[in-house]
Amino acid sequence: MFMGQRHVHGTGRRHRLAVMAAGTVAAAAVVTGCAGPGPAPAPGSTAPPAPATTVVPGTALVPGGVTEAQAAQLCTDLEGQLQSWRTYTPTIGKTGLNGLVGTWIAQNNLDALDFLQDRGRIDVITTAACPGIRQEAVTALEIPDLASGLIGF
């Protein structure tokens, strides 16, 4: 180590947490910034018009409150990590699980605070969308459920 340098244990973890928190704040700002007051009521009416009920394929909600497409992406992401989680220690795998879930939340503009308050949502989503992949992940990570492997969510 050079003069004046300090070695700080855990700096990488704190940096990752700070980056994830910043992403959460940015996503929240985008979501709340996009929410407008909605359409004005028709003259003489006090209620706004009813929203359209057209369902786009992949946008139906699955248990856990995400779209089919979002759930499918989470399942695909989990499946892509299974081999490495089987190869490395469960501790390293849990770190990967946290990164994967944090990235998935940010990419889909989901509310990270909702997942922080209810980590079990990940299990609800994956049980509905891909129970086999979920079980393989739980087995590889040596945890009773995915929520148990999430730290900070």
N, C-alpha and C positions, 0 to 999 in steps of 0.2 A: 504494500500500500504506500502511496506517496504521501509526503508531508501535507497535512491539511485535509486529507481525505478521511472520511469516516465510513465505516462499514455498518450498515443498518440492516439487521435481520428483518425479514418480512416486508421490505420495501416493495418488492415485486407484487406481493399480494395486495398491499395497500394501494398501489398504483392501479391494479386491475379493478379493485373495488371502486376507486375514484372514477375510473373510466366508465364502469357500468352505471354508477350513480349519475354521472354527467349525461350519459345516453338516456337514462330514465327521465331526467329533467328536460332534456331536449325533446324527447318524444311527448312528454306531457305538454310542453309548450306548443308543439305542433298541433296536437289534438285539441287543446283548449283554444288555441288561436284560430282553428278552423271552424269551431262551433259558433254559429251565428244565431241571431234571435229567431230564425225560422220564418216561414212565409206569413204575411199579414193576413188576418181574417178577412173574409169577404164582407162587403158593406152590409151592415145590419146583423152580422153574425159575431158571436164572441168566441167561437171555436175555430182553430186553424183547420184547413182542409186535411182529410185523411191521407196518410202516406200511401204511395203505390205499393202493391203487394207482389210485384214481380220478383221471382226468385231466380237468381243467376246460378247456374250449376257451380257447385263447390262453395256456395255462400251460405247454405243452410247451417244452422248451428248444431253442434254436437254437445253432449253433456260436458260441462266445464265452461260453456259460453264462448267457444271459439268456432270459427267456420270449419267446414269439412276440409277446405284447402289448407287452412292453418294447422289443423290437427294432422293432416297427411304430411305436411312439411316437417312437423315435430317428429313424427314417426320415422320419416326418411332420415332425418338428421341423427336420431338415436341409432337406427340400424347401421348407419355409416360408421358409428363409433364402437359398435359391439366388439369387433375383433381386437381393437387396441385395448378396450377395457378388460378383455379376457387375458391379454398379454401382460399388462402392467398391474401394479398393485392397486387395490381398491381405493387407497388414498389418492393416488394420481388420477384414477378414473373419476372419483367424486369431483375433483377439481375440473376435469373435463366436462362432467355433467353440468356443473354450475355455469361454466362458460357457454356451453351449448344452449342451455335454457335462457340465459341472459341475452345471448345473441338472437335467439328465436323471438323473444319478447320484443326486442328493439326492432328487428326486421319487420315485424307484423304490427308495429305501433300499438302494442297492448300496454295496459297499465301495470307497470312493475309493482306498484304498491299493492294492487289486488293480489298478485301472486305472493308477495311478501307476507301478507296477512293470511293467505290461504294456500300454503305450499302444496296441499293435497290436491289442488286443481290439476296439477300436472298428472297425478295418478288417475283422476277422473277422466281427463282427456284421453290419456293413452290406454286406459282400460276399455274405453268405448271405441277408440279408433284403431288400436293395434295391440291387443292384449298379449299376443305372443312376443312381440318385440319388447314390450314393457317388461314381461317376465324375464326375458333373456338379459335385459339391462340390470334388473334387480339382482339376478343370480350372479352376473359378472361383477357387480359392484359390492356384492355381499351385504346387502341392506334389505330390510323388510319391505320397503316401498321407496319410490323415487323421492317422495317428500323428505325422507330421512337423510338423503344425500345432498339436499339443497341447503346451503348455508347463505344467509343473507337474502333469501327469497321467502 
